[in-house]
Structure formats: C-alpha cells, structure tokens
Amino acid sequence: MHLARFPRVRLFPAPTPLERLDNLTRALGGPEIWIKRDDCTVVATGGNKVRKLEWLLGEAKELGAGHIVTQGAVQSNHVRQTAAAARKFGMTCTALLEHRVDTNDRDYLSSGNVLLDTLFGCRIEYRPSGLDMNAEAEARGAELRAVGEVAYVIPGGGSNAVGALGYVSCAQELVQQADELGLVIDRIVTATGSAGTQAGLVVGLEGTNANIPVLGIGVRLPRERQEDNVYRLARATAARIGLKGDIARESVVANCDYVGAGYGIPTEGMVEAVHLLAQQEGILLDPVYSGKAMAGMIDLIRKGVLTRGETVVFLHTGGAAGLFGYVDALTRS
Ligand SMILES: *Cc1c(COP(=O)(O)O)cnc(C)c1O
C-alpha cells in the first residue's frame, strides 16, 4: 500500500493515543482492554470523520471545489466535522439533515451537533425521514453546479472508497503503535454505521498482513445488510489502492444485536456504557455509536465471548458532542 499516491490534506496530529484502560479492565474482569483515541482528532471536538475528511477534502481541493455538500441525521457527527473542516479550506458547506429519529426533544433538535453546525456557518436544509439521502445530496450538488459553483458531494458518513482511506491509514498507524509497544492485539472492536471505518480497517489490516480480526458493532441495520455494505466498500477501497488478492468475505463481521429500537434511539446498555466509561476512565462516549458499541463489547465480555487472556482494542470513534442532544435519556435514573 502506498497512500501518498492519493491527494490528502492534514487535519490532526497523528498518531492518536493508544491507551490501556486499567480500571475498565478490572471492573469487567475479562480481556485486557485498550482504547484507540480517535475521539481525539482535534477538529470540532474530533471523531472518526476527520480521518476520512483528510482524503475527501484532499480530492475536493484538487478538483477546485468551493462548496461541499453532505448529509446526515439531525445529530450527525459527520456533518459537524465536515462543516468545520470545510471552513479551514475556505469552502462553504451545505448539509441536508434527515429527521431520521422521530422526536420533538428540544435538545435533540437544536443542541449538540446541530448547535455546532450553525456555529461553523453550515447551511442546513432539512429532509423528512426515509429518502435516499445520498441521492438528495447529489441532486443538491447538481443544482449548485448548474449555477456555476464547483460543488463536491460527500456521501453520508464520508463513506466511499476515498473516505475509507482514512481508516486504511488508521490501521497502519495502529499496527505500528502496537509493534512499538510490543503489544499483541487479538481483536479490534468498533462501532459500524455507514461502513467506511470498518471497511477501511479491514483493508488496511489486510494490506499490512496483520491478521487482526475486526468486530463491528452495528447501530442501524440488521447484520446481513451491514456486513454487505462493509464488504462492498472494502472491495471498492481495496481496488482503489491496488491491494493484491481479495478481501475475504469472512473478514467482515458485524454484530447488530445492540441497535435496540433503532438508529439514534437510546438503549439501557448504551446509558450504562456511557456512565461506566465516564466514571471508570474519565472518557466520554456518545449515545448513537460508541455508546452502543461499548455496550455490545461489555455484553460480549459478560457472556464470555471475549475472554480473559485476550487483548482487545476498542476504537473510539468520537461523538461526545451528541451527548448534549440526549440530556433526558442520560439523566433519567
Ligand atoms: C459515523 C460514526 C461512526 C460510524 O462510522 P462509519 O464509518 O459511519 O461506519 C461511529 N462512531 C461515531 C461517533 C460516528 O460519528
């Protein structure tokens, strides 16, 4: 793999920290738990989209784009990070926000990520739930081009074969860190949504021949659809970087048992996980992704699926800004 062949901008100081969670490890009595702090990617309070945006905005800049169009749910972390990063390069950002979560909660609708979007001067347009949001974004991009703007459309979550390079690169970074520490990683656990994070990791680990399995914990779709999405994107990403050999279908594994009632809807496990990480480690998870992923990992430890003697790295994908959209769910006792 030789990622320098692709355009890139720099948005954060790498590597992000890789830390051992002694208190959580002790509290759960299972595997040794480490955390890869991709919540610490700096831009707009950080998160996993910043890595993807290095490659997406690299391409946008090369194409001379002045206007970024993207989409997400109302409390989208991706939109918040995109709106901020676009500003750094003098680009306008238009975001289509889907009312994907059916709620009248004032915090959900106007605090957290939405508040930050407005501070970054993002042009927000709302859409009802259930539309093909990437098609909506493409249509908005086409309208802007028709009036002479150079618009660059970023799909939801920044998840295409360009954005996924961020997690190919993260896999290289993590393996190098572990090698320097003499740390043998048995498994990586992370939230999986629009698929770019897991797809990039799978390709990057394949490309470094690391032999470390990745477990994605789903936050929206049933397992089969989630795995199909990750696998499709992993293959497209592998093709883009000219990876030798195929991505094995078995290397794409998602557990979608921790979604609860649906995308962005709180679960008891998520609320417990957010409190546990905050109080054991002083680390903030988020209600939609990392909180549910951690809830899944905790449950798999309690069920003895992940066991003592293993070393697990939880990839923290960020999202704490979203906590402010979920005040009621997190403070109800
Ligand atoms: C977007 C997001 C994810 C999911 O990553 P994908 O690449 O979309 O699968 C996980 N955690 C947080 C906090 C996110 O914002």
The ligand as an SDF file (V2000), in Angstrom:
LIG
                    3D

 15 15  0  0  0  0  0  0  0  0999 V2000
  -20.0180    8.0000   11.9470 C   0  0  0  0  0  0  0  0  0  0  0  0
  -19.6830    7.4570   13.2720 C   0  0  0  0  0  0  0  0  0  0  0  0
  -19.4340    6.0930   13.4520 C   0  0  0  0  0  0  0  0  0  0  0  0
  -19.6000    5.0720   12.3760 C   0  0  0  0  0  0  0  0  0  0  0  0
  -18.5570    5.0790   11.4420 O   0  0  0  0  0  0  0  0  0  0  0  0
  -18.8850    4.6180    9.9500 P   0  0  0  0  0  0  0  0  0  0  0  0
  -17.6310    4.8360    9.2290 O   0  0  0  0  0  0  0  0  0  0  0  0
  -20.0150    5.5200    9.5150 O   0  0  0  0  0  0  0  0  0  0  0  0
  -19.3300    3.2110    9.9840 O   0  0  0  0  0  0  0  0  0  0  0  0
  -19.0680    5.6490   14.6990 C   0  0  0  0  0  0  0  0  0  0  0  0
  -18.9710    6.4960   15.7360 N   0  0  0  0  0  0  0  0  0  0  0  0
  -19.2210    7.8080   15.6090 C   0  0  0  0  0  0  0  0  0  0  0  0
  -19.1260    8.6560   16.8140 C   0  0  0  0  0  0  0  0  0  0  0  0
  -19.5820    8.3390   14.3780 C   0  0  0  0  0  0  0  0  0  0  0  0
  -19.8450    9.6420   14.2650 O   0  0  0  0  0  0  0  0  0  0  0  0
  1  2  1  0
  2  3  1  0
  2 14  2  0
  3  4  1  0
  3 10  2  0
  4  5  1  0
  5  6  1  0
  6  7  2  0
  6  8  1  0
  6  9  1  0
 10 11  1  0
 11 12  2  0
 12 13  1  0
 12 14  1  0
 14 15  1  0
M  END
$$$$
